[in-house]
Amino acid sequence: MRIIQVVVMFMFCLAISFEAIASDVAEVKSGPVLFIAETELELGEVSSEDDMIVAEIPFSNSGSELLKIEKVHGPCSCFMGWDGDEEVEAGAKGKIAVFFDRKEIPAGHVTREVHIYSNDPQKKDTLIRLSFTIVRSSVEEELWQLRQEIAGMRQEIRGLRSDLKQAGPADTAQPSVAKPVVDTTVYDIPVGSSPFKGPADAKVTIVESTDFQCPFCIRENPTLTQILQEYPDTVKLVYKKELKGSVPFYG
């Protein structure tokens, strides 16, 4: 009789346990449930002919309500976007495709992450890791490095422009320019019997050391003629064939 009581008690406890498990399973499966069998995918080698890297992520809705894929985001600058099933009925399967720009990824074996956001109350954000190998020739790799350096320089220039804007308008005052030094030395040149134009007792005497066959000396003749015309009573022009000594030659 005691054995029968023990067996009955055991069966009663077992029934309660099965009921609790069934209740838990029903609770987990209620609502939308995003199920992804593999969250870490190996894509293999990516050749130089493929400018865009495409990875397909299969999933299913193991819940009891409509599953909605709200957003797929990749934190890397190489992430180009995604496409695929945005709504999947309960018990149905779907697929998401994510795209990466190969030109933005260094050569070698790399891993990139994407986040899948859904209306699954238990897993609002599902992390997927994708691994692949970028293959480039030596020339392609040099070009890739050069593009990265240019991108870095552009970033620095944008930073400098931002700093200049924050610093305010630049000082527009023009820098002072040193005036040329003009020789104002007055030389005492004996006129003697040299030919001249103008009054003999003129207050101002201009002595021209010239050569009448020199093409450069003749260029000054219009200027000197104008001076004599404007100051006929105060200026005298004396002609000298050659001046010797310390007096500079300006003819």
Secondary structure, 3 states (H helix, E strand, C coil): CHHHHHHHHHHHHHHHHHHHHHHHHHHHHCCCCEECCCCEEEEEEECCCCCEEEEEEEEEECCCCCEEEEEEECCCCCEEEEEECCEECCCCEEEEEEEEEHHHCCCEEEEEEEEEEECCCCCCEEEEEEEEEECCCHHHHHHHHHHHHHHHHHHHHHHHHHHHHHHCCCCCCCCCCCCCCCCCCCCCCCCCCCCEECCCCCCEEEEEECCCCCCCHHHHHHHHHHHHHHCCCCEEEEEECCCCCCCCCCC
